[in-house]
Amino acid sequence: MKLPDLIGQRFGRLTVIKRVERDKWGHHRWLCRCDCGKEKIVLGSSLKSGHTKSCGCLRKEIILKVNTKHGHCKNRKISQIHRIWDGMIQRCTNPKNKAYKDYGGRGITVCERWLNSFPNFLEDMGERPDGLTLERRNNDKGYHKKNCYWATRKQQQRNKRNNRLIEYNGKIQCMAAWAEETGIPGSVIWKRLKRGWSIEKALTTLVRKHKRRRR
């Protein structure tokens, strides 16, 4: 099948200059020049489907316009909450994002209401309180209103997937939270469980204070 010649054709803001080598999967790629002057290599399928219409400047202008309208742009700089929203989207949808393997790569998604609408995200979550970050209540579920909240760094650290969660009396917490609640050092709780103690015994047995011997 003969490859269509796209040289000279326009797709959005892009004008095709020449064909370049295929990518590692054998997909056809084209060098394009954007109306802003920048050059970009784009898959032929992305050009023809309309998925890629510029070097990236069009998306930036749209984001800038949306943020200006909703008061989240100052001196042409995007607000922190918008960066948080965009970071959430990138982690879950962009395989090139360094965090993708821990999010989109393992099935974490963004709800339809938030995926293409920063205003919807802002309406549901409200302004970000100073010092807080976006966190999910259940790390195995995606980003949506019921599963997200603004968390402190301490809360975020305790909600990591690699934290060991302990259930006792109907409450589930990480070891650090149990240590804080019981007054028993986390290292002591961990050692007790490792020795085979029951959870109840490990969390309720007080630590003996060793008296120093007088010399």
C-alpha positions in Angstrom: 0.0 0.0 0.0 1.5 3.3 -1.1 2.1 5.8 1.7 0.1 9.1 1.3 2.3 12.1 0.7 1.5 14.6 3.4 4.3 17.1 2.6 2.9 20.6 2.3 -0.4 19.7 3.9 -1.7 21.7 6.9 -3.2 20.1 10.1 -4.4 22.7 12.5 -1.3 24.9 13.1 1.1 22.4 11.6 2.5 22.3 8.1 4.2 19.0 7.1 7.8 19.6 5.9 9.1 16.1 5.3 8.9 12.4 6.3 11.3 11.1 8.9 12.3 7.7 10.1 9.6 5.5 11.6 9.4 5.0 15.4 10.4 1.8 17.1 6.9 0.3 16.4 7.1 1.0 12.7 4.7 4.0 12.7 5.1 6.7 10.1 6.3 10.0 11.4 6.5 13.5 9.8 8.5 16.6 10.6 6.1 19.6 10.9 6.5 23.3 11.4 4.1 25.1 13.7 2.7 28.5 13.0 4.6 29.7 16.0 7.9 28.7 14.3 8.8 25.6 16.3 9.3 22.2 14.6 7.8 19.0 15.9 7.9 15.3 14.8 4.4 13.9 14.7 2.8 10.5 14.0 0.9 10.5 10.7 -2.1 9.0 12.5 -2.1 11.8 15.0 -2.1 14.4 12.3 -4.9 12.8 10.3 -7.1 12.1 13.4 -6.7 15.7 14.6 -5.2 14.6 17.9 -2.1 16.8 17.3 -2.8 20.3 15.9 0.2 22.3 17.1 3.7 21.9 18.7 1.9 22.3 22.1 1.4 26.1 21.9 -2.4 25.6 21.2 -2.9 23.6 24.4 -1.0 26.2 26.4 -3.1 29.0 25.0 -6.3 27.1 25.9 -5.1 26.5 29.4 -4.1 30.1 29.8 -7.5 31.3 28.6 -9.4 28.9 30.9 -7.3 29.9 33.9 -7.6 33.6 33.2 -11.4 33.2 33.0 -11.5 31.4 36.4 -9.0 33.6 38.1 -6.1 31.1 38.1 -3.7 33.0 36.0 -1.5 35.9 37.0 1.2 37.5 34.8 0.6 34.7 32.3 1.6 32.1 35.0 -0.6 29.1 35.8 -1.8 28.7 39.4 -0.6 26.0 41.7 -4.0 24.2 41.8 -4.0 24.0 38.0 -0.6 22.4 38.0 -1.9 19.9 40.5 -4.9 19.1 38.2 -2.6 18.9 35.2 -0.1 16.6 37.1 -3.0 14.3 38.0 -4.0 14.0 34.3 -0.4 13.4 33.1 0.3 10.7 35.7 -2.8 8.8 34.7 -2.9 9.3 30.9 0.6 10.0 29.6 2.9 6.9 29.3 5.9 9.2 29.0 5.3 10.7 32.4 7.9 9.3 34.9 5.1 8.5 37.4 2.8 6.8 34.9 3.8 3.3 35.9 2.5 3.9 39.5 -0.7 5.5 38.3 -2.1 5.0 34.8 0.2 2.0 34.4 -1.6 0.1 37.2 -5.1 1.2 36.3 -5.5 4.5 38.2 -7.9 6.7 36.2 -9.4 10.2 36.4 -13.2 10.5 36.3 -14.8 11.9 33.2 -16.0 15.0 35.1 -12.4 16.0 35.8 -10.5 14.6 32.9 -11.2 17.4 30.4 -12.4 20.1 32.8 -10.4 22.1 35.2 -13.4 24.2 36.3 -15.2 21.0 37.3 -12.2 19.9 39.3 -12.1 23.3 41.0 -15.8 23.2 41.7 -15.6 19.8 43.4 -12.3 20.3 45.4 -12.4 24.0 46.0 -9.2 26.1 46.4 -6.2 24.3 47.7 -5.5 25.2 51.3 -1.9 26.4 51.9 0.5 23.6 52.4 -1.9 20.8 51.5 -1.7 18.4 48.5 -4.2 16.3 46.6 -4.6 12.8 48.1 -6.8 9.8 47.5 -8.4 8.0 50.4 -8.0 4.6 48.7 -4.8 4.4 46.7 -6.1 1.5 44.6 -9.0 3.6 43.3 -8.9 6.6 40.9 -9.3 10.3 41.1 -12.9 11.4 41.8 -14.7 13.6 44.3 -15.5 11.0 46.9 -12.0 9.5 46.9 -10.0 12.7 47.0 -9.2 15.3 49.7 -6.6 18.0 50.5 -4.1 16.3 52.8 -1.1 17.4 54.9 2.3 16.0 54.1 2.0 13.9 57.2 -1.3 12.4 56.0 0.1 11.8 52.5 3.2 10.0 53.9 1.0 7.7 56.0 -1.2 6.9 53.0 1.5 5.5 50.8 0.9 2.1 49.2 4.1 0.6 50.8 2.9 1.4 54.3 1.9 -1.5 56.4 -1.7 -1.1 57.5 -2.9 -2.7 60.7 -6.5 -3.4 61.6 -7.6 -3.4 65.3 -11.0 -2.9 66.9 -12.5 -2.0 63.5 -10.0 0.7 62.7 -7.3 0.5 60.0 -4.2 2.7 60.3 -0.6 2.6 59.3 2.0 1.7 62.0 3.0 5.4 62.5 -0.6 6.3 63.4 -0.9 3.4 65.8 2.4 4.4 67.4 1.0 7.9 67.9 -2.3 6.7 69.3 -0.9 4.1 71.7 2.3 5.8 72.7 4.3 2.7 71.8 7.2 3.4 69.4 6.6 2.1 65.8 9.8 0.2 65.9 8.6 -1.7 69.0 5.3 -2.5 67.4 7.1 -3.8 64.3 9.5 -6.0 66.3 6.6 -7.4 68.3 4.6 -8.4 65.2 7.7 -9.8 63.7 8.2 -12.1 66.7 4.7 -13.4 66.2 2.7 -11.3 68.8 -1.0 -10.8 68.1 -2.0 -7.4 66.9 -4.0 -6.8 70.2 -1.0 -7.7 72.3 1.4 -5.7 70.3 -0.8 -2.6 70.5 -1.9 -2.9 74.2 1.2 -4.1 76.1 2.9 -1.2 77.6 6.6 -0.7 77.1 8.6 -1.3 80.3 10.9 1.4 81.4 14.3 0.2 82.4 15.7 1.8 85.5 19.3 2.8 85.3 21.5 1.2 87.8 23.3 3.4 90.2 27.1 3.2 90.1 
